[in-house]
Amino acid sequence: MIVLATVVVTLAAALHIAIFVMESVGWTRPAVWKRFGVASQEAADTTRPMAYNQGFYNLFLAIGAIVGLILFGVGMHDVGLALILFSTASMFAASVVLITTGRGYIRPALIQGILPLIGFILMLLS
């Protein structure tokens, strides 16, 4: 079970790193801002500072999960587990907040939140 939990948490971290890249690095590219439902290049340019900041939140959560996995793997189980659970719970909580912004965000929220939720549960069961 721990192997599956580790894989799922790693996938959740990888997804959040990809979101970081889109939001903080590639935000002004049409393929990226269109994916996030931004209406125009002008709107993407205007929201760039917000997306840049938000992307780093995703990166920091991913780093927390990865560091937690490393600590867990080297025998620091309690510290590693705490960091993994905090990071995945935060990822999932962010997806819940995203749902509260409107029905149009249900799909992105599910994409953002399912892996961390499954990883959280699997880590608790391991």
Number of C-alpha atoms within 10 A of each C-alpha: 10 13 11 14 20 22 15 21 29 19 16 29 26 17 19 24 21 16 20 24 18 21 24 22 15 17 26 22 13 15 11 17 23 15 11 15 11 15 11 13 15 11 12 22 14 12 15 19 14 12 22 18 13 15 22 18 18 25 21 16 23 27 19 21 29 22 17 24 23 16 18 19 13 9 10 13 15 12 15 22 21 14 22 30 23 17 27 28 19 17 26 23 17 15 23 17 12 20 17 12 10 9 9 12 17 16 13 14 20 15 13 22 22 17 22 30 22 18 25 23 15 18 21 12 10 11
